[in-house]
Amino acid sequence: MNDSAIITENLNLVVIARIHNDFSSKFGIPRQSGIVETLKATIVFEPAYRNVDALRGLEGFSHIWLIWEFSETARDTWSPTVRPPRLGGSKRMGVFATRSPFRPNPIALSSVKLDGIELHPHLGPILHISGADLMDNTPIYDIKPYIPYADSHPDAVGGFTENTKEYALCVDFPESLLSRIPEDHQEALIGVLAHDPRPSYQHDPERVYGLSFAGFNIRFTVNDSTLTVCEVAELLPLE
């Protein structure tokens, strides 16, 4: 066989569960899991996988891995280089040196905190998690326990991300607007805003952005290192 021949092998994956959280669109979702620890979500299994025996022993772990699909960005082509947002959107890096969704296979890996397991009378076992970087209703292909002695590497080097990991904005959220958000969602929303939802190549201080979160449209501007919320409007339900 010619060495240049490409052999394509297809693996059929099945969706075992879906996540449910406050992000109805991609804009504003944290760029990495765990950076906004106050974000809460639930994982509901598909009917064929609502077997409590499949989770036996999982309650002993504090964190889990999620293998999931970039379902909103999947496309037929891929790019060998991408522009990481935290590098300003202009410098290119190899796709396999990033966590960009524009990959040959649109799959992702996230570690999240497992807050608890609920046994629902109709939906079966439900996982309550924190710190996920997924959009609402994202399909999940697998769940694995996070094992500290094998999965944690304290001496690991973070490449170009070492220069961007401390990035954060100061959030100016007037109390009159913040009070419109349910209290149990406020801290998570502020954390999302602090990590700058904007595309990194946009720096217009006059531009107003809109973020959909927990049933509200949050409108804001960014000037230098300060994000200012200027409007909070309740989203109308889809008919």
Summary of the structure (lengths in Angstrom):
residues: 239
radius of gyration: 19.5
end to end distance: 57.0
largest distance: 69.7
contacts: 587
relative contact order: 0.20
helix: 17%
strand: 31%
